[in-house]
Amino acid sequence: MTELAIVGSGVAGLMAAVQAAAAGAHPVLLTKDGLGDSNSELAQGGLSAVTAQSIAAGDSVAAHVADTLAAGAGHCGLGPVQFMCASAQELVDLLEAHAAGFDRTESGEFQLGLEAAHSAHRILHINGDATGAGLVDALRSSVRVLQARGEVTVVEQAQAVDLQLDPRGRVDGVHYLQAGEQRFMPAEAVLLATGGIGQVFAATTNPAGATADGLGLAARAGAVIADAEFVQFHPTLVDPARFPSAGMVSEAVRGEGAVLVTGDGQRFMQEIHSDAELAPRDVVARGIHQQLLAGRSVYLDARGVEAQRGAGFLARRFPSITVKLAESGLDMAADLIPMVPAQHYYMGGVYTDAQGRTSVAGLYAAGECANTTVHGANRLASNSLLEAMVFARSAVQAALNDDAEARADTAGLRVDQLPDADAQAPLELADLQQEASKAIGVYRTGAGLEDFAQLLARSAPVASTQRAQHELGNLWTAARFITQAALHRTASLGAHHRLDSTGKPAPGTRFGWQLPEAERLQPTIMSKELNA
């Protein structure tokens, strides 16, 4: 039996493996695809971190905390936010020790970027706009070295399908599929680091593997899911109806001075928010969505940036975005780029404390699948990589040192159960995505949420392969949590925007949800390793 099984290999999972090995444990890392295949690889913007350099320029940890709280609409957990922001310098030092090559100036200082809703230049990046890929590469290389030494076991192409509970209700292992066979990995503790829920929606910046796996696994084990209503929509995905493979454009481009305009060249964000294009993501996404609903196209105009900073600046600063756009025949330096909002990040998730403990003993979570409360109702740009790695480290420490019954305290949550599901009518992925995009997208209404809740309750997920069936089941589960929570919170708050908003927003009032008892796992006495 391993001391720690880690599920997922984005930056949270990779950091957890490195941390566990450094502590003398011999973790097993299970990943659905190849090592490092994750949403983390796609992160363009960077890593927000107050360093000694930025402090010398006038920044502070307190300012980073304040920016995070403001972007989160006052709904963030203050303690976890302070812990995350104060841990940034130590994390940067650790990442550099693992050969993460942050971009530096000719004088050797960090190149610090500015992004939406940040009050200072504090964004570190790698290769301009490939920070996520650079961090994954560095940590993956370290894990491969540890694997070669026998200090970490990596199990690839292993899709976790369920956790296992011992007779006390404590998690003691993971069931997974590999090469069409079901296998079991017993573990003293399990850390979920499975990423987000993007495939609930038709338009998302997430990869195909973002299928709410951690949320589904934890929910079936009885874990509390918190802040489920808060889904972030990135303002600037290149219109997939016109350019299906062009991808998203980081707000770091707007941080350099690019603006949003309608087809007739008129800006509109200054009329919505004092920070205009650098307002929090939920504000910019709604601003674009309003224009689209009015029948107007929206474009990103970076031509002025190129004119001001000199020919070739955009290609040097944003090489990955430039190449990706060029593959679709687009050039930021010369063209207006058509934009639409798309699902990007999930603030909700498996509820944890600052040590990654969930409400179920033996189960921990970190990264996007976790709800640490740091993002509140809307995540501040470039805080996701920071959060994932900071809390992965603390979760590993807790998992290796906690007593057997340790779990997160949910006394601060208002916890309820989801309604029972009848689950009879077949529901395919495309139908789920289409209906979810209408009901739980940028704008929501009580009537739309009620209709979608009823559709989900009478539906049974149906897919053509074993893997797809498990993934669709997790997405269906995630959609149920989001919809019920969105119905319950009748007032708009942050990224949760109800057109029929009533009452006070009540930031800080946090709702938790569990699956009905009939849908949860039952404890088992099985504890031996099968085919592992």
N, C-alpha and C positions, 0 to 999 in steps of 0.2 A: 504493500500500500504506500502510495506517495504521500508526502506531507502536504503537498499543494498541487491541485490540478488547475491550470489556467486555461480558460476557453476563449480563444480569440488572439489574433496576432497583429493588431494595429499598434500604435505607440503605447497604449495602456498595457496590452498583453505582453509586448516585448520588454517594456520597462519592468513589469512585474517579474518576468523570468530572470532578468538580470539582477534585480534586487533580491529575489529569493535565493539565487545561487550565491550571491555575495554574503548572504546570511548563513550559508552553510547547508541550506536545504537542497534537495534534489527535485525540483519541480518538473511536472509533465505539462507541456504546452500543446493543447489540441487546437488545430485550426482548420476551418471548413474547406479552405482552398490551399494555396501555397503559403509558406511562411511570409508574412508581411503583406499579403493581398488584403487590402482593407481600404476603408474610407480615408484613413490617415494619409495614405499615399497621395491623395488628391488635394490635400490642403495647400492652398496657394498663398494665403495672406502672410502667415508667419506665427511667431511665438511671442506673445505679450509678456514682457519681463522688465521690471524695474531693476536695473543693474547699477553698479557703482558709477558707470559712465553716465547713465541717464540722470542719476541723482546729482552728479556734478553739474549737469545742464539745467537743474531746477526741478526735476521730477521727484516723486516720492512714492513709497508704498501706500501711504494714505491717499494720495491722488488716484492711484490705480484702484484702490478699494472704492473710493467715491465714484469713479467712472463706472465700475462694475455694478454698484448698487443703483446708479441712475439708469443705466441701460436696462437693468432688470426690473424696472418700474417699482422699486421699493419692495420687491417680493423675495429678494435673496436672503439666505441665511448669513448673518453678519460674521459669526465665528468662522465658518468654513471659508468665506471670502477672504477674511484677514489672513487665515492660515495659507491659502493658496497664493495670495499676492506676496506674502512675506517669504515664501519658499522659492520664489522664482530665481534669485541669484544662485542659490545652492544647486538648483536643477540645471541651470545653464552651465555651471562649472562641471557638473557630472556629465552632461551631454558632450561637452568639449573633451572630457577625458575618454569618451567613447568615440572620438573622432568625428563629431558633428561639426561640419565646416561652415559656421555662420559667416555671412558676407561681412567683409571689413573694408575700411577705407585704405588708401595708400599709406596713411600714418599708423595703421594697425587698429584703429577703433572700430567698434561695431557700426555698420550702416543701420541706423535706426529709422524705421518707417512710421508713418502716421496713418491710422485707420479710423473708420467711423466711430464717433462717440468717445474717442480717446482724447484727453486734454494735453497730451504730450507725445513726442516721438519716442516710442518704447517698443516698437515691433522689430524683433530680430528675424532675419530671413536667410534662406539658403538658396544659392543660385537664382536670386531675384524673386522668383515666384514659385519655387519648388520646395518649399520648406518641409512639407509633410513627407515628400519623397526622400529628401535628404536625411530627415530624422529616422525614418523607417530603415533606410539603407545602413545608417550607422548602428542602430540598435540590432538590426537583423544580423549584421556582421558579428557583433559581439555575442549574440545568441548562438550563431553557428560555431564560434570558437568554443563556447561553453559546451555545446553539444559534442564537439569533437573530443573534449576532455572528459565526457561522461558526466558533466555537472548539471546538464539540462537534457531532458528527453523531449524531442519534438515529434509530434504525430500529425502529419499533414493529410489533407483530403479526408478529414475526420469531422463529420457533421454531428454536433451534439444534439440529441433529440429529447432527452429528459434527464433530470437529476434523479437521485435516489435518496430516500429518507430512511434512517434507521428507526428502530422501534420507539425511540424518544422523539422522533420528528426532526432529527438533525440530519443535514445533508452529509452523505458519506460516499458520494461518487457520482460519476457521469456515464450515462448510456450514450453511445455514439454509433453512427454508421460509417463504415469504411469499406470500400469495394463491394458494396451491396450487402455486407454482413453487419449485424448488430453486435456491438462489443461493449464491454463495461470496464471503466477505470475507477477502482476504489481510491478514495482520497480522504485524508483527515480534514481537508477543507477544500472548497471550490471557489475560485475567483472568476467571475464572469467579466469579460472584456470584449464583448461581441459587436459593439458599434450600434448603429442607429436603426431607424424604422423607415427609411426613405421610400422603399418600394410599396408602402401603403398608397402612395400618390402617383398619378400619371406623369407629372413633371417633377423631377427631383435631380439635385446635383450629386446624389449618392450613387455608388455602384450597384450592380445587380445583386450583390451579396448582402446588402443592407436590409435584412428581412426580419428585424425585431426578434432575433433568436434569443438573446439574453432576457428580454422582457417575458417572452413566452415560457422559457425554462423556469424563471424565477416565479412567475405567477402560478404555474401549475404546482410548484412546491409550496405555495401558500404565502409567498412574499407580498408585501404591500407595494403597490405602484403609486407613486406620488406625482403631483403636478402634471398629470396626464394630458391636460388640455392645452399645454403650452408647446406649440410646434413652430419652429422658426422657418420663415420663408426668405430665401436669399433674393435680394432685389434684382440681381443682374445675371440671369441665365440667358445666353444667346437664344433667340426665339427658335425652339426646336422644330416648329412647323416649317420654318424656312431653312434652317441650318441644323439638322438633327444631331450632328456630331461635333459641333463647335464648342460645347461645354459652357462653363460659367466664367465670368470675368471678376476677379477679386476686387473688393472695395479699395484695395491698396491703389488701384488705378485712379479711383476718385480721390484718394488721399494725395495723389500727386497733382490733382487739379482737374481731372476729367469731370464733365457735367452731364446731366440728363436733360434731353430735349425732346419735344414732340416733332412730328414730321415737318412742321413749318419753322423749326429751329428755335422754338421758345422754351426757355427753362420754366420749371414749375415748382421745384422743391423749395425755393426761398419763400414761397407763399404758405408752405405747410409747416416748416420748422426753421428755427433760427440757424441751425447748422446745415441747412439745405441738403446737399448730396451726402454730407457726412453725419446726418441724423442717424439714430439707431436703426437697425435693419428693419424692424417691424414697421417703423414710420415710413421709410423709403419704399418698402414693398407695397404698402397700402397706397402710397402716392402714385406709384406706377400702375397699380391695379385700377385705381380710379380713372386714370387716363385711358386705359385699355377698355374699361366698361363704357366710357364715353365715345368709343370708336376711334380713338387716336392712337397711333403707334408711338412707341417710346424708343429712343436711341441713346446710346452712350457716345458722347462726343469727346474724344481725347485729342483731336487735331490741334487744339490750342496748346496742349502740353508739349507736343512735339515741336511746335513752332517756337515756344518759349525756351525749351530746354535744349533744342538743337536736334538736327537730323540723327536718327538712330537711337535716341534716348529710350523710347518705349521698348524697342527690341532688346536693348541692353538690360533695362530694369525688369522687364517682364518677358524673358525669353520663352518660357513654356507656353504662356498665353499667346504670344506672337506666333509661334509655330502652329499651335492648335487652330488659331483663327485662319492662318494662311492655308491650312489643309482644306478649309471651307471657302477659300477665295476671299477672305476678309483681311483688312489691314487697319489696325487702330490709328495709325499715323495718317491715313488718308480717307478712311470711310467712317460713316455713321454706323454703329453696330446695333441691330435691333434687339431689344431686351424684354424679357418677361420675368415675373417672380416665379420661384420654384422652391419646393420643400428642400430644406438644407440641413437642419439640425433639430434634434429633439431635446428640449429642456427637461421634459418629464422622464420617468424611468423607474428603475428599481430603487426604492428609497434606501439611502444609506446615511450613516453618520460620517464624521470626518475621518474615521478610520476604515471606511469601506464596509462596515458591518451592515448587513441587511436585517430585516425583521425575522429571518430564519437562521437558527444556529448553524454554523458551519458553512454558511454561504456569504460571499463577499462580492462586491461589484465595483468596477471603475470604468472611467471613460464615458462615452455617450450613452451606454445602456444604463448607467447609474444616474440617480437623482440625488446629487450631493447638496442641492439647494443653492449652489454658488451662482447659477445663471438666472435664477428668479424667473420672471415672466418673459425674458428676452435676453439671449446671450450677447455679451459684448464681443466684438470682433477679435479674433486671435486669442481668445481665452480657452478655446477647446483643447488645443494641444497641451497647454499649460495644465489645465485641470486634469486631463487624462493621466499625465505622468506624475504629477504631484500626489494625486490620490491613489494611483496604483502603488506607489511606494509605501504610503501609509497603510493601505489595505494589506499588503504583504506582511508588513511588520505585525499588524494585528492578527492576521490569519495564522502566523507562525507562533504567536505568543499568547493568544486568548485562551481562556478556559473553555471547556466543551460547550457550555450553555450561553456564551456571550452572544449578544445580538443587539441591533439598534433599538433605541428607545423611541417608540412611536407615540408617546404621550402628547407631543405637540401637534399631532395630525388629527383630523376628523376622518376616521376610517369607516368605510361602508363597503358592502359587497355589490358587485355588478348584478343586474337582473339575470335570471336564468335564461338560457338560450334553448330554443326548440330545435334549431339546427336540422332542417330537413331539405329545404330547397337548395339545389346545387349553386355554388358561387365560385366563379373562376376569377383569376387574378385581374384580368383586364376590367371586368365588371366592378370588382372591389375598388380598383384604382380610379375608375371613372366616377363612381358614386362618392368615394371619399374626397376627391378633389372638389366636388361641388358642395358637399356638406360640411367638411371640416378643414376647408382651405383657408385662404386669406381672410375671407368674410364668412360669418356664420349667422344662422338664424335659428330660433327655437323650433320653428316648423320643419326646417331642413334637417336639423339634428334629430328630431323625433322620428321623421320618416326613415332616416338612415339607421337609427337605433333599431327600429322595427325590422328593417331589411336584414341587418346583421343577426338579430335574434332568431329569425326563421331560416337562416342560411347555414349550409354546411360546405366548407371549403372543399373544392375538387380540383385536383391537378393530375398531370399525366405521368409523373415520375415520383419515386419515393422521396427524393430530395425536395422536389417542388411541393409535394403534399405537406411535408413538415414546415417548409418555409411559409406557404400560404396559410397554414394553421396559425403560425405565429403572427402573421400580418393581420389576420382576422381578429385575433385576440387583441392586438395593439389597437386596431380600429375601434373595438368595443370600449376599451379603456378611455381612449381619446374622446369618443362621442359622449359617453356617460358623464365624464368630467366636464366637458364643454356645455352639456345641458345643465349640469348642476351649478356652474358658475355663470350666473345670469348677467353679470356686469362685465364689460370689457376690461381687460388688464393686459398690458404688454402685447405679446403676439396673439393673444386670444381676443379676437375682435368680433363682437356680436352687433349686428345691425339693429337688433331689437334690445340693446343693452338696457337693463333696468337695475336700480339699486346702486349701492356704493361698491367700488372695485375691491375693497378689502384686501389690499396687499398684505402679505404676512399670514393670512389665513390659508392654510395648506390642507388640501384634501388628499386622502389616501384611499386606494381601492384594492379589493381582493376579488379573485374569482369566486364564484359560488362553491360551497363545499363539495358538491357533486362533481366538479371539474378539476379538483385538486388531486395530487398524488396521494396514495396511501402508504404509510410506513411499511417497510419490508425487512425481513431478517436476512435477505441475501447480502453477502458481503465478500464473496470471493471474486477474484479477477477472472474474467472470461476472455480468452483469445487476445489478451493485451500484450 
